[in-house]
Amino acid sequence: MEQYLALARLEDVRDARLICLLANANRDPKKRPRPYRVEDFLMLELPCRDMPIEDMLLVITAINDICGGTVNINDG
C-alpha cells in the first residue's frame, strides 16, 4: 500500500509540473504578475466523496478562476 501511495504522489507531482507549465505559458502577466508554482496545483489530500455540494462548488470555481474559464449556467 505504501508503494502505491508513493507512486500516486509521484504521478501527482508530475501532473502538477505539467499543469504549472501550461498555466504559466498561458498566464496574462498583467492579470497575474506572480507566476504559478507547482505547489499551486498539488492535491494535498484526496477529495472526500461526501464533500458538501457548496464546498465542491468552491473548489470548481477556484480551478475555473485559475484557468481563466467562464461560468455558463443552464437553468433548465
ABEGO torsion letter per residue (X at the ends): XAAAAAAAAAAAAAAAAAAAAAAAAABBAAABABBBBAAAABBABBBBAABBAAAAAAAAAAAAAAAGBBBBBBBX
